[in-house]
């Protein structure tokens, strides 16, 4: 049974991560020359909180899409950075959001 589980894990990791742009954006977004910051799950969610602080405090940051991979746990929540005021305000946050600082 262990060999089967390890084989599945290797197969899952070999799948490329997919980028899904936000509605209305170009599907051919280039990240050449950009820096990727990924939080690591840790005690007290320090990595996630630090990344949220960066996104919230850097001027010009905007959501450009999300990443998807079979190894990511599906998660949906409230947009922490959006303005929910008014009709249609805010959006659903997914497990691996991508923000770009202009």
N, CA, C and O of each residue as an XYZ file, in Angstrom:
408
protein
N       0.813     -1.198      0.000
C       0.000      0.000      0.000
C       0.859      1.265      0.000
O       0.499      2.264     -0.623
N       1.984      1.220      0.693
C       2.848      2.402      0.763
C       3.376      2.783     -0.612
O       3.414      3.965     -0.954
N       3.781      1.797     -1.403
C       4.306      2.081     -2.742
C       3.239      2.735     -3.615
O       3.544      3.626     -4.408
N       2.004      2.299     -3.474
C       0.921      2.883     -4.261
C       0.729      4.342     -3.863
O       0.591      5.209     -4.727
N       0.721      4.619     -2.550
C       0.547      5.998     -2.081
C       1.699      6.878     -2.557
O       1.475      8.004     -3.002
N       2.926      6.377     -2.468
C       4.077      7.164     -2.909
C       4.028      7.403     -4.412
O       4.379      8.490     -4.869
N       3.601      6.416     -5.188
C       3.470      6.577     -6.630
C       2.455      7.644     -6.984
O       2.680      8.446     -7.889
N       1.335      7.657     -6.271
C       0.314      8.679     -6.508
C       0.841     10.063     -6.151
O       0.580     11.031     -6.864
N       1.575     10.158     -5.062
C       2.125     11.457     -4.656
C       3.077     11.975     -5.715
O       3.040     13.159     -6.051
N       3.935     11.107     -6.250
C       4.861     11.534     -7.297
C       4.102     11.982     -8.536
O       4.463     12.989     -9.147
N       3.049     11.249     -8.923
C       2.255     11.618    -10.093
C       1.583     12.972     -9.895
O       1.534     13.784    -10.819
N       1.070     13.215     -8.703
C       0.409     14.485     -8.405
C       1.399     15.633     -8.486
O       1.068     16.693     -9.016
N       2.601     15.446     -7.975
C       3.593     16.514     -7.978
C       4.126     16.799     -9.375
O       4.613     17.899     -9.636
N       4.042     15.825    -10.274
C       4.550     16.007    -11.629
C       3.612     16.848    -12.489
O       4.009     17.296    -13.565
N       2.385     17.071    -12.043
C       1.419     17.865    -12.793
C       1.778     19.344    -12.661
O       2.069     19.826    -11.567
N       1.756     20.052    -13.779
C       2.095     21.482    -13.762
C       0.993     22.282    -13.076
O      -0.189     21.952    -13.170
N       1.405     23.330    -12.393
C       0.444     24.230    -11.773
C      -0.179     25.075    -12.873
O       0.521     25.541    -13.772
N      -1.497     25.275    -12.807
C      -2.213     26.045    -13.831
C      -2.552     27.428    -13.307
O      -2.945     27.590    -12.152
N      -2.392     28.435    -14.181
C      -2.768     29.805    -13.841
C      -4.097     30.125    -14.496
O      -4.283     29.865    -15.685
N      -5.023     30.686    -13.730
C      -6.328     31.101    -14.237
C      -6.464     32.606    -14.006
O      -6.610     33.039    -12.863
N      -6.418     33.413    -15.076
C      -6.503     34.876    -14.905
C      -7.897     35.307    -14.454
O      -8.875     34.585    -14.645
N      -7.972     36.492    -13.855
C      -9.268     37.040    -13.447
C     -10.107     37.296    -14.695
O      -9.576     37.417    -15.799
N     -11.397     37.373    -14.510
C     -12.328     37.613    -15.606
C     -11.985     38.914    -16.331
O     -11.808     39.953    -15.696
N     -11.894     38.855    -17.644
C     -11.610     40.032    -18.456
C     -10.131     40.296    -18.682
O      -9.781     41.203    -19.437
N      -9.247     39.518    -18.040
C      -7.800     39.718    -18.214
C      -7.280     38.817    -19.331
O      -7.922     37.839    -19.716
N      -6.110     39.168    -19.837
C      -5.479     38.376    -20.890
C      -5.085     37.010    -20.340
O      -4.594     36.910    -19.216
N      -5.299     35.961    -21.127
C      -4.931     34.613    -20.681
C      -3.444     34.335    -20.862
O      -2.954     33.299    -20.414
N      -2.723     35.236    -21.508
C      -1.284     35.038    -21.724
C      -0.484     36.012    -20.868
O       0.278     36.825    -21.390
N      -0.658     35.928    -19.565
C       0.063     36.784    -18.628
C       1.486     36.267    -18.483
O       1.699     35.066    -18.313
N       2.458     37.165    -18.548
C       3.857     36.783    -18.374
C       4.338     37.244    -17.003
O       4.090     38.379    -16.595
N       5.027     36.354    -16.299
C       5.595     36.687    -15.000
C       7.125     36.750    -15.070
O       7.796     36.694    -14.040
N       7.669     36.866    -16.269
C       9.123     36.955    -16.437
C       9.638     38.199    -15.707
O       9.110     39.295    -15.891
N      10.651     38.024    -14.895
C      11.246     39.125    -14.148
C      10.533     39.451    -12.843
O      10.995     40.303    -12.084
N       9.413     38.786    -12.572
C       8.682     39.009    -11.322
C       9.248     38.124    -10.218
O       9.927     37.135    -10.494
N       8.966     38.481     -8.973
C       9.358     37.682     -7.819
C       8.115     37.020     -7.244
O       7.107     37.683     -7.003
N       8.187     35.719     -7.028
C       7.068     34.972     -6.477
C       7.265     34.809     -4.978
O       8.315     34.346     -4.533
N       6.260     35.189     -4.199
C       6.301     35.024     -2.749
C       5.190     34.066     -2.366
O       4.012     34.358     -2.572
N       5.565     32.916     -1.804
C       4.596     31.912     -1.383
C       4.691     31.735      0.129
O       5.771     31.455      0.649
N       3.584     31.894      0.836
C       3.631     31.652      2.278
C       3.713     30.163      2.570
O       3.220     29.342      1.797
N       4.329     29.824      3.672
C       4.434     28.436      4.099
C       3.525     28.248      5.305
O       3.497     29.082      6.210
N       2.787     27.152      5.309
C       1.929     26.857      6.450
C       2.825     26.669      7.665
O       3.767     25.877      7.639
N       2.523     27.404      8.726
C       3.364     27.352      9.923
C       2.514     27.570     11.162
O       1.301     27.765     11.088
N       3.179     27.531     12.287
C       2.499     27.742     13.569
C       1.932     29.153     13.618
O       2.658     30.122     13.399
N       0.650     29.274     13.902
C       0.020     30.583     13.996
C      -0.213     31.257     12.656
O      -0.562     32.437     12.620
N      -0.030     30.537     11.547
C      -0.228     31.098     10.197
C       0.608     32.346      9.949
O       0.157     33.263      9.262
N       1.805     32.394     10.493
C       2.662     33.569     10.368
C       2.998     33.866      8.907
O       2.993     35.028      8.499
N       3.291     32.831      8.114
C       3.620     33.043      6.701
C       2.460     33.645      5.923
O       2.653     34.570      5.133
N       1.270     33.130      6.140
C       0.093     33.652      5.453
C      -0.205     35.082      5.889
O      -0.525     35.931      5.057
N      -0.101     35.352      7.183
C      -0.373     36.700      7.689
C       0.648     37.712      7.159
O       0.285     38.839      6.823
N       1.914     37.319      7.085
C       2.952     38.214      6.560
C       2.719     38.512      5.081
O       2.898     39.648      4.640
N       2.321     37.501      4.317
C       2.034     37.704      2.898
C       0.811     38.597      2.723
O       0.808     39.470      1.855
N      -0.226     38.395      3.533
C      -1.406     39.264      3.489
C      -1.030     40.710      3.790
O      -1.541     41.635      3.158
N      -0.137     40.903      4.754
C       0.314     42.250      5.107
C       1.043     42.910      3.935
O       0.846     44.096      3.672
N       1.883     42.148      3.232
C       2.577     42.680      2.053
C       1.585     43.122      0.983
O       1.695     44.226      0.450
N       0.625     42.268      0.671
C      -0.361     42.592     -0.372
C      -1.172     43.817      0.019
O      -1.419     44.693     -0.810
N      -1.589     43.882      1.286
C      -2.437     44.982      1.739
C      -1.687     46.309      1.827
O      -2.281     47.368      1.628
N      -0.385     46.261      2.124
C       0.343     47.509      2.366
C       1.091     48.045      1.148
O       1.427     49.229      1.123
N       1.363     47.223      0.144
C       2.086     47.702     -1.031
C       1.129     48.399     -1.992
O       0.137     47.815     -2.427
N       1.432     49.630     -2.314
C       0.586     50.396     -3.238
C       0.655     49.772     -4.629
O       1.721     49.347     -5.075
N      -0.464     49.723     -5.294
C      -0.496     49.220     -6.664
C      -0.659     47.723     -6.776
O      -0.524     47.182     -7.873
N      -0.948     47.022     -5.674
C      -1.135     45.571     -5.779
C      -2.557     45.279     -6.262
O      -3.522     45.889     -5.803
N      -2.661     44.341     -7.193
C      -3.967     43.973     -7.721
C      -4.015     42.474     -7.988
O      -3.008     41.857     -8.335
N      -5.185     41.912     -7.823
C      -5.392     40.481     -8.052
C      -5.397     40.239     -9.554
O      -6.151     40.877    -10.288
N      -4.546     39.306    -10.017
C      -4.475     39.005    -11.449
C      -4.998     37.613    -11.777
O      -5.212     37.299    -12.948
N      -5.209     36.768    -10.762
C      -5.731     35.438    -11.009
C      -5.493     34.511     -9.843
O      -5.293     34.944     -8.709
N      -5.518     33.215    -10.147
C      -5.253     32.212     -9.113
C      -4.516     31.037     -9.743
O      -4.551     30.840    -10.957
N      -3.853     30.266     -8.898
C      -3.141     29.069     -9.323
C      -3.921     27.848     -8.871
O      -4.595     27.875     -7.841
N      -3.824     26.770     -9.654
C      -4.511     25.531     -9.314
C      -3.566     24.361     -9.526
O      -2.800     24.334    -10.489
N      -3.625     23.397     -8.620
C      -2.801     22.189     -8.684
C      -3.524     21.111     -7.880
O      -4.161     21.425     -6.874
N      -3.439     19.855     -8.297
C      -4.116     18.786     -7.558
C      -3.669     18.669     -6.093
O      -4.431     18.169     -5.265
N      -2.467     19.112     -5.761
C      -1.977     19.016     -4.385
C      -2.532     20.128     -3.492
O      -2.401     20.049     -2.270
N      -3.151     21.163     -4.074
C      -3.744     22.236     -3.278
C      -5.105     21.803     -2.761
O      -5.924     21.263     -3.506
N      -5.336     22.043     -1.484
C      -6.652     21.749     -0.923
C      -7.636     22.814     -1.394
O      -7.327     24.004     -1.340
N      -8.803     22.408     -1.850
C      -9.794     23.404     -2.269
C     -10.262     24.220     -1.064
O     -10.599     23.673     -0.014
N     -10.274     25.518     -1.240
C     -10.649     26.410     -0.150
C     -11.285     27.660     -0.743
O     -10.770     28.222     -1.710
N     -12.383     28.090     -0.177
C     -13.064     29.292     -0.626
C     -13.358     30.141      0.602
O     -13.750     29.628      1.651
N     -13.163     31.441      0.454
C     -13.428     32.334      1.572
C     -13.761     33.734      1.092
O     -13.888     33.985     -0.107
N     -13.898     34.625      2.035
C     -14.194     36.022      1.737
C     -12.911     36.741      1.329
O     -11.842     36.484      1.882
N     -13.026     37.628      0.371
C     -11.893     38.428     -0.080
C     -11.448     39.354      1.056
O     -12.217     40.205      1.502
N     -10.226     39.187      1.513
C      -9.717     39.977      2.637
C      -9.319     41.390      2.223
O      -9.237     42.278      3.072
N      -9.071     41.612      0.928
C      -8.547     42.902      0.481
C      -9.563     43.743     -0.275
O      -9.333     44.932     -0.493
N     -10.678     43.154     -0.676
C     -11.658     43.845     -1.504
C     -12.567     44.752     -0.706
O     -12.688     44.643      0.514
N     -13.198     45.644     -1.433
C     -14.185     46.542     -0.858
C     -15.555     45.935     -1.118
O     -15.994     45.855     -2.266
N     -16.226     45.509     -0.065
C     -17.517     44.853     -0.220
C     -18.675     45.831     -0.305
O     -19.828     45.415     -0.427
N     -18.389     47.114     -0.244
C     -19.469     48.110     -0.268
C     -20.131     48.144     -1.631
O     -19.459     48.076     -2.660
N     -21.425     48.246     -1.634
C     -22.161     48.386     -2.888
C     -22.454     47.062     -3.546
O     -21.918     46.028     -3.147
N     -23.312     47.090     -4.565
C     -23.684     45.861     -5.269
C     -22.499     45.287     -6.039
O     -21.776     46.014     -6.721
N     -22.314     43.997     -5.924
C     -21.239     43.317     -6.646
C     -19.861     43.554     -6.062
O     -18.861     43.219     -6.696
N     -19.785     44.124     -4.866
C     -18.484     44.418     -4.250
C     -17.795     43.162     -3.759
O     -18.452     42.223     -3.310
N     -16.481     43.141     -3.840
C     -15.695     42.007     -3.371
C     -15.771     40.815     -4.302
O     -16.528     40.821     -5.273
N     -14.993     39.802     -4.007
C     -15.036     38.562     -4.768
C     -14.703     37.399     -3.838
O     -14.298     37.607     -2.695
N     -14.872     36.203     -4.323
C     -14.547     35.011     -3.548
C     -13.044     34.795     -3.618
O     -12.458     34.860     -4.699
N     -12.423     34.541     -2.494
C     -10.991     34.248     -2.445
C     -10.799     32.732     -2.522
O     -11.509     31.973     -1.863
N      -9.840     32.308     -3.326
C      -9.546     30.889     -3.488
C      -8.258     30.539     -2.760
O      -7.626     31.411     -2.164
N      -7.862     29.270     -2.803
C      -6.734     28.818     -1.986
C      -5.377     29.365     -2.416
O      -4.488     29.459     -1.569
N      -5.162     29.732     -3.675
C      -3.854     30.240     -4.114
C      -4.068     31.436     -5.035
O      -4.013     31.309     -6.258
N      -4.311     32.593     -4.438
C      -4.531     33.832     -5.182
C      -3.193     34.402     -5.682
O      -2.166     34.238     -5.024
N      -3.206     35.062     -6.829
C      -2.012     35.698     -7.387
C      -2.240     37.192     -7.457
O      -3.205     37.647     -8.072
N      -1.355     37.962     -6.830
C      -1.413     39.418     -6.853
C      -0.135     39.936     -7.495
O       0.931     39.338     -7.350
N      -0.251     41.049     -8.204
C       0.909     41.682     -8.829
C       0.990     43.120     -8.319
O      -0.022     43.812     -8.199
N       2.216     43.554     -8.022
C       2.456     44.933     -7.612
C       3.014     45.675     -8.813
O       4.050     45.298     -9.359
N       2.321     46.735     -9.223
C       2.745     47.499    -10.404
C       3.738     48.571    -10.014
O       4.210     49.317    -10.871
